[in-house]
């Protein structure tokens, strides 16, 4: 499971004891000082583009995991 967040209300998703594969989009770093839990990974891009960056990365690595299926 991968959790993704961008602001203080997503902090529970960054708790490594519960979610070791957390991702904060770049703008989450604006709140770094306010957070007790921090994301394991941070995207280069902010907001929607940060989420898309994560998805592209996952899709690019998916080729080694299994075959692409048509819906």
N, C-alpha and C positions, 0 to 999 in steps of 0.2 A: 504494500500500500504506500502511496505517495500522497502527502498532504501539501496543499498550496495555500499561501496567504499573502496579504499585502498590508495589513494594518494591525494595530493593537487588539482589535476584537478577534483576530485569528491566532493570538498568542498560544492558546492551548494546542493548536496544531503544530507548534514548533517544539513542544515538550519531547525531547529525545528519548526519555524513558518510555514514552507511549508511542511515539512516531519517529523512528530513527531516520526516516527518509523524507524529511520535510524540505520544502522549497519556498523561499520568499522571493517574490518578484522584486526587482531593484528598488522600487519606492518603499518597500518595507524597511529599508535601512534608515529612512528619515525618522523612524520611531525606535531605533536600536537602544537608545538610552532609557526608554520607557519600559522596555521588555525585560522580563526575567529569563524567558526562554527565547532562544534565537534559532532561526532556520539553519539546517545543516548545509544547505546549498542556497545560493542567491543568483538569480538570473542577471544578465547584463542589462536587459531591457526592463522598462517599467510597465506597470498596468497590463492592459490586454496584450501588448507586444511581448511582455515577459512571460505571460502564460503561453502564448504561441511559441515562443522560444523553447520552453520546456516540452511542449507537445512535439515540435519538430525534432528535438533531440531524442525523445522516446521513440518516435516513428523511425528515425534514422537507425537506431540501434535494434529495432524490432526485426530487421532482416536476418539477424543471427539467432533469433528466438524461435520463429515459426514461419509458416507460409501465409502469404496474404490471401484472404478469403473474400469472395464477393458476396454482397448481401442478397 
